[in-house]
């Protein structure tokens, strides 16, 4: 009797553990990765006000972007090639992007 419970517990735990962290990035994951990439790019500018102003002018305001759809295919371990479709000021744009899962979340691969 105890063996049955232990087996059931083991099988259940295995399914739970194997389900954790699997799958392609969600729309929220993609948004966070894009925002992180933009934040990292502005850090490169350092304290030069001219460079900072140029970067801000060139970078889109992510609060106005709505990520509508993502289609991802696994391209390796914790790595996905995705087509990300977003709407910005009533214009729809799709872009091919590669994402990799890191310990602290998803990152865009250049």
C-alpha positions in Angstrom: 0.0 0.0 0.0 2.8 2.4 0.9 4.5 1.6 -2.4 1.5 2.7 -4.4 1.4 6.1 -2.6 5.1 6.6 -3.0 4.9 5.7 -6.7 1.9 8.0 -7.3 3.7 10.8 -5.4 6.9 10.3 -7.5 5.0 10.3 -10.8 3.0 13.4 -9.8 6.1 15.2 -8.8 7.9 14.3 -11.9 5.1 15.7 -14.1 5.2 18.9 -12.0 8.9 19.3 -12.2 9.1 18.5 -15.9 6.4 21.1 -16.6 8.2 23.9 -14.8 10.1 26.2 -17.0 9.3 24.4 -20.3 8.0 26.2 -23.3 8.5 29.2 -25.5 8.6 32.7 -24.1 5.2 34.4 -23.4 4.3 37.8 -24.7 5.2 39.2 -21.3 8.6 37.5 -21.4 9.2 39.0 -24.8 8.2 42.5 -23.7 10.5 42.2 -20.6 13.4 41.0 -22.8 12.9 43.9 -25.3 12.8 46.4 -22.4 15.9 44.9 -20.8 17.8 45.1 -24.2 16.8 48.7 -24.5 17.8 49.5 -21.0 21.2 47.8 -21.6 21.7 49.9 -24.7 21.1 53.2 -22.9 23.7 52.2 -20.2 26.3 52.0 -23.0 25.7 55.7 -23.6 27.1 56.5 -20.2 26.6 60.1 -19.1 27.0 61.8 -22.5 23.8 63.8 -22.8 24.0 64.0 -26.6 24.2 60.3 -27.0 21.4 59.7 -24.5 19.2 62.2 -26.3 19.9 60.5 -29.6 19.2 57.0 -28.2 15.9 58.2 -26.7 14.8 59.7 -30.0 15.6 56.5 -31.8 14.1 54.0 -29.3 10.4 53.4 -29.4 8.2 54.0 -26.3 7.5 50.5 -25.3 4.4 51.6 -23.3 2.8 52.3 -26.7 3.6 48.8 -28.1 1.2 46.0 -27.8 2.6 42.6 -28.5 -0.2 40.8 -30.3 1.2 37.4 -31.2 4.2 35.3 -31.1 5.0 32.2 -33.1 8.0 30.4 -31.7 9.8 27.3 -32.7 12.4 25.6 -30.5 15.9 26.0 -32.0 18.0 24.5 -29.2 18.0 23.9 -25.5 16.2 26.9 -23.9 16.4 28.7 -27.2 13.6 29.8 -29.5 13.3 31.5 -32.9 10.2 33.6 -32.8 8.2 35.8 -35.1 6.9 38.6 -32.9 4.0 40.7 -34.1 3.4 44.0 -32.4 1.1 47.0 -32.9 2.5 50.5 -32.5 0.4 53.6 -33.1 -2.1 51.5 -35.3 0.7 50.0 -37.4 1.4 46.3 -37.2 5.0 45.0 -37.5 6.4 41.5 -37.4 10.0 40.7 -36.7 12.1 37.6 -36.5 13.8 37.4 -33.1 15.8 34.8 -31.2 15.3 34.3 -27.5 17.3 32.3 -24.9 16.2 31.4 -21.4 18.7 32.6 -18.8 18.6 32.2 -15.0 17.0 35.6 -14.6 14.6 35.4 -17.5 14.6 35.6 -21.3 17.1 37.5 -23.3 17.3 38.5 -27.0 20.2 37.0 -29.0 21.6 39.2 -31.6 
